[in-house]
Amino acid sequence: MFAPVYKKELKTQLRLFVPFLIAQMSSTAMSTVDTIMAGLAGTIDLSGVAIACSFYWPAYMFLAGVAYGVAPTVSHLLATKNIRFMQQSLFNAMVIITILGFITAVILSLSHLVFRFVPSDPMMIEVATNYLYFVSIALPATAIYNGYISYAEGLSITKPALYLGLLQLVLDIPLNYIFIFGKFGMPALGGAGCGLTSGLINIFTCICLVIYIVKSKNIGQYRVHKNVRILDKEIIKQFLKLAMPLGISRTVEVAGFSLAAVILSPFGPTVVASHSITLNVSSLIYMIPLCLGLTATIRTASAMGIKNWDKAVVVCKVIMTLNMACLIVYLSVILLLKDKIAALYSNDPKVLAVTSFLMILNCIYMLPDSIQCVLGGILQGFKDSKIILINTVLSFWCIGLPLGYVLSWGIIGERLEASGIWIGFICALTFSAIFFTSRTFYILKYRKAPKLLLLNYELDKKKALDQSHTDSER
């Protein structure tokens, strides 16, 4: 394991993973800041933002999931050294991402119509409606930003994600203060001000990213030139086959967690609060396997671009070892400090008692979760996105949520309330981890490339021949 090839791969993975993690932490910190500052504006504002986010996050995760398809595409083609085809693939992918951004923006801007059929506080609904209006306007820019960030990550260039993520966090607090509380002559928008802040920041950082890509020497050599700005049906078809399942699986996963909160809502505020605290801690820790998964995607796609199966095996061994090392550290911290962590969120003895036990279940949950997340990243590098979608639907919607509902409500056995949902999640992700482990082992042992990857190889050859013919004619 400590042979030079493994040491070299470990250094490469850490060079990608650390900036990814810092950028992801900045994004998560922004959500925390929005929640805190909306709460300072009042309970109605906080509730309005929470309702709006239940619509916004599935839309955002869909676009982010589609954009994740750019990274393995670019990394794969960069390894083949077919730069012209990579540029053409990027152009077609960005056109699709931009169109989906506008379509999703229109749908999200109309989602407030659902509120007419739900009896709720009018002021709370007004906050939610205005929030959705502001973030909808910026959604196309958000889609473009995610697409170009994924492009840079596919090139193994991590500075844009790192620096722009930190810039977003730095801008978030003062702009929230101005728009939420009405400072410097601005109207006090309350919770909706968080939406305006997010929208403006997303547009601004999108512009900054585009300027960086145009001006950067590292990325400039791969810039899309006029002669490759041609829509290609084959490229679009293959990108959609890769990216759409990723986008849908992200949305399905987020929707599953949202439904879990709905299932628990009749049990009262203590249960819901305990579940929310545990889920928040889990989400914070999830950043680590998420970033490891993204690292695995880029490194695996790079290996498969040149059909280097031995390198792919090394990538998988190193990333799984790194994941296990991280897992041991953060599980130890949570188990030792679970009561103190819970006390940061609440001082209610009942909430703390329930949360303390849920934290133990959370640690059990994190084991299969980290494994399936990293293996999902590896499979994404193999462009096995259809399997990822199938697994997400099966694990969350056919196993986790039904089992969680049955256990939490005591349909079979004792009523477990929040513990039932978490046991359902544990079973779901255990299934997912086993499913992904089997799939990855099968691909690597028998060197059986998924169908979409084989189609990519055929298209690579075709485009390489087209390029050679074009060059010879010149």
N, C-alpha and C positions, 0 to 999 in steps of 0.2 A: 504493500500500500504506500510505502514511503520511497518508492523508486522515483528517479528524476521526472519521469513522465507524469506521475501523480502530483508531485510537488509543483511542477509547472502549471498543471491544470488547476490546482488549488489556488495558486496565486492569481491566475486569470479570473477564476470565479469570484474570489474575494474582491478583486478590483471592480467587478461589475456589481456584486451584491451590496457592498457598503453604501455606495451612492444611491442605489435603488432604495435601500432601507431608509436613508435620511430623507429622500424625497417623499416616500410614503408616509413617514412620520409627520412631515410638514402638512401633508394633505389631511391626515387624521386630526392633527392639532387644530386645523382650520374648522373642522366640524365641531370640535369641542368648544372652541372660542365662540362660534355662532350660537351654540346651545346656551352657553353661560350668559352671553350678552343679550340674547333674546329673553332669557329668564329675568334679567335685570330690568327689562322693559315691562315685565308683568306676566302673569300666568296666561292670560289670553294670547299674548304675543308668542309665548313659548309653545302653547298648544297649536296655534296657527302654523308656526314653522314646522312643528312635528308632523302635522297633517300634510302640509305641502311636500315635505321631504319623502313621505310615503309614496308620493307620485313621482317626485323628481329622481330619486335614487334608482328605481328600476329603469327609467329612461336613460339616465347617465351610464349605468352599468352596461346597458345594451350597446351604447355607442363605444364605450371603453373596451368592451369585449370584442366588438368588430375591429376596432383599431389595433387590438393585440395581434390580429392576423398579419399586420404589416411587418412586425419584428422577425418572425421566422421566415417570411418571404424574402426580406432583404438579406438576412444573415445567410440563408441558403444560397442565394444568387451571388452574394459577395464572395463566397467560398469558391464558386465556379468561375469567378473572374469575368463573367459575362455582364459587364457594367451597363452596356446599352439596354439589355433586357431587364436589368434591375431598375433602371431609370424608367423604362416603359411600364413595368409592373407597379412602381410607386405612383406614377401619374394616374393609372387606371384605378388603383386602390384609393387614392385621395379623392378622385371624382366620386366614387361610390360612397365613401365616408361622408363627404360634404353633402351629397344628395340625401343620405339617410339622416344627417344632422338637421336639415331643413324639414324633412317629413316628420321626424320626431318632435321638433320644435312646434310645429303646427298642432300635432296631437296633444302635446303637453299643455299648450296654451288653451286648449279647449277642455282639458280634463276637469276644470273647475265646475263645469256643467253638472258633474256627478253630485256636487254638493246640494243641488236643488232637491235631490231625492233622499237626502239624509238630514234628519232634524238635528240641527246644531246651532250653537251660539252665532248670531249674525256677525258680530265683531271678529270672532275667531275665523270665520269663513272669509271675511274681507281680507284679513292678514294673509291667509293661505292663498287666496286668489291673486293678490298683488305680488306675493312672493313668486308664484308660478309664472306670472306674466314677465317679471324681470329676468328670471333664469331662462325662460323660453327664448327670449330675444337673443341671448348669448349662446344658445345651444349649438348652432352651426359652428361658431368660433371654438367652442369646447370640443366638438368633434374633430375639427381640423388640428387643434392643439394636440389631442391625444394621438391622432394619426402621425403627426410629425415627430412627436416624442417617441413613439414606437419605431419610427424610421431611424432616428438617431440611436436608439437602443439596439436595433438590429445591426447597426454599424459598430456596436460596442463603444459608442460615445455616450458617456453618462453625464457630462457636465450640464447639458440643457435641463434634464429632469431635476438634477440636484439644485442648481442655482435658481431656476424659475420656481421650483417648489418652495424654496426658502423665501423668495421674493413675494410669492402669494401670501405666505404666512405673515410677513412683515407688513404688507399692505392691508391685511384683513382687519386687524384691530383698530387702527385709526379710522378707516373708512366705515366700519361698523358703527363706531362711536359717532361719526358725523351724521350718518343716514338714519340710524335707529333713534337717536336722541335729538336730532335737528340742530346741529351746530353749524357755525359759520354761514348762517343765513339759509341753510337747507331746511326743508320741512321735516318734522319728526315723523318718520314712517313706521316706527315700532319694529316688530318682527320682520315686516316686509323689507326693511332696510338691509337685512342680511341677504335677501335675494338680490337686491340692487348691487350690493357690494360684490357678491359672488359673480354676478353677470359682468360687471365692469372689470373685475380682476381677470376673469377668463378671456375677455376680449383683448385686454391690454397684454397679457402674457402670450396670447396667440400671435399678436403683432410682433412682440419681442422675439418669439421663437422663429417666425418667418424671416425676420431681419437677420437673426443669427445664422440661419441655414444659408441665406444668400451670401452673407459676408464671411462665414467661417472657412478657413483654409482646409480644415479636416473634412468637412462635409461638402465644400465647394467643388471638389474634384468629382463628386458623384451627382452633382446638380442635374436636374431634369432640363434638358435643352429642347429647343423648339422642334427638332427633328424626331423626337420621341413622344411628342404630345399627340398621340393618336390612340383613340379608343379601340381596344381589341377585344372581340367577343370571347375568345378563348381565355385570355388573361382575366377578364372580368368574371367569367364563369368559375374558373378555378379559385379566384380570390373569394368569391361568395361562398363556395363550398367549404373553404377553410374558415372564413371569418363569421359567417352567419350563425353556425352552430355555437361558436364561442360567445357571440353576443347574446344569443337566446339562453344559453346555459347560465350565464351570469345573471340574467334577468330572472330566470326560474329559481335560482338559488336565493337571490334577494327576496323574491316573492314568498319563498318558503319560510324564511325567518320572520317576515312581516305577518304571515298567517299564524305562525306560532304565538305571536303576541296577542293576536285576536282570540285564539283558543283559550289563552290564560286569563283574558280580561275579566270574565265573570267571577274569578276567584278573589277579586278584591285588590286594593292597592299594595298590600304587603307582598303578595305573591308576584304581582306585575313588577314592582320595584326591584325585588330580589332577582327576578329573571333579567330585567334590564341591566342591572349592575353586572351580573355575571356575563351577559352577552357583550357588554361594553369592554370588560377586561379581556374576554376572548377575542374580540375584534382587534384590540390593541396588539395582542400577542400574535394574531394571525398575520400581521404585517411581515413577520420573519419568514414563515414558509411561503407566503405569497411572493416575496422578493427572491427567495431561493428558487421558486418555480419559474419566475421570469428569467433568472440567470440560466436555469436548466434549458429553457426554451431556446435561448440564443445560442448556447454552446452545442446543443444537440442538432439544431438546424444547420449550424456551421459544419458540423461533422458529416451530416447527411448530404450537404451540398456537394461534397466531393466523394460521397459514398464510402466514407471511412468508418466502417463498423467498429473496428478496434478502438478508435477515438471515442465513438459514441458510448462504448462500454466503460471507458475510463471516465467520461463525463458523468455517467450515471452513478458509478461507484463513489466518486469524489463528492458529488452533490448530496447523495444520501448519507454519507458519513458526516458531512458538514451539518446536515439537517438533524441527525441524531445528537450531535454535540450541542447544537443550539437547544434542542428539545430538553435535554438533561438539565441544562442551566435554567431555562425559564420555568420548567415544571418544579424544580427544587425551590426556586424563589417563591412561586405561588403557594406551594404547600406549606412552606415555613411562615409566610407572611399573609396568609389568606384572611385572617381576622383584621389585621391592620389595613389591608387593601380595601376590605369591605367598609371599614370605618371612615375611609376617605370620602365615601359616597353618601353615607347616612349615619345618624346617631340613634335611630330607632332600634331598640333591642330585638323586636320581632323580625324586622328586616335583616338585621345582622345575623340572627340565628339561622334563618332560612338561607341567606346568602353564603354563610360559612359552609354549609353542606353542599350547596350548588357548586361552590368552588372546587370541591373534591371531584364531583362529577365532571366539571369543566376540565380538570387535569386529565381525566380518563378520556374525555372527548378530544383533547388536543393531540393525543398520540396518533390515532388514525387520521385525524384532520391534517396534521403536518405531512404525513406520509402520502395521502392522496393528493394533497395540493402540489407537492414537489413532483410526484409521478405524473400528475396532470400536466405540469409544465414540460416534462420530458416528452410526453405524448403529443403535446402541442408542437414541439420541435420536430416530431415525426409527421406532423400535419394530420394527426389522427383525430381531428376535431369532432367528427360524427360520433365516435365512441365516447368522447367527453360529454357530449350532449345527452346521449342515451344513458350514460352512467348517472349524470346529474338528475335526470327525470326519475330514474328508477330509485336511486338512493333517497332523495328528498321526498318525492311525491308518492312513491309506491311503498316505501318502507318507513322513513323517518316520521313524516307527519301523521299517517294513519296510526302507526304504533304509538306515537306520542300522544295522540288524541285519546286512544283507548286506555292508555296507562294513566294519563292525567285526570281523566274523568271517572276512572274506576269501572269501566265497562267490563273489564276482566280483572278480578282481584280488587285490592284496596286502591282507593283514589289517591294518586301520588302528586297531583297538582303540577307544580313547576318541575319537580324531579322527573315526572313522567315524560315531559317534553324533552328534557335533556337525555334521558335514557333512549328515547326515540332517535335523537340526533346521534348518539354514540353508535347505535346499531346501524344507522344510515351510513355514517362515515366509515365504520368498520367494513361494511359491504363495499363501499366505494374504494377503500384502500386495497382490499383483496382483489377487486375487479381490476383496478389499475396495475397492481403488482403482477397479476397473471398476464395481462395484456403486454406490459413492458417486457416481462421475462420471455414471453412467446416471440415478440419482435426481435429481441436481441439474441436469443438462443438460436432461432432458425433463420435469422437475418431476413425476415419477411417484411419488406416495406409495405406500409398501408397503401391502399388503392390510390388515394389522392397524391401521395408522394411519387408513386410510379407514373401517374399522369403528368406530374411536374417534371420528371426526368425526360419524358417524351417531348414535352413542350420546350424544355431546355435545349434539347438536341435540334428541334425544328428551328428555334430562334437563332441558335448558333450557326446553323447552315444558312439561314436567311442573311445573317450578318456577313458571313464569309462571301456569299454571292454579291452582296451590295458592295463590299470592299473590293472584290475583284473587278466589278464593273467600273469602279472609280479609277 
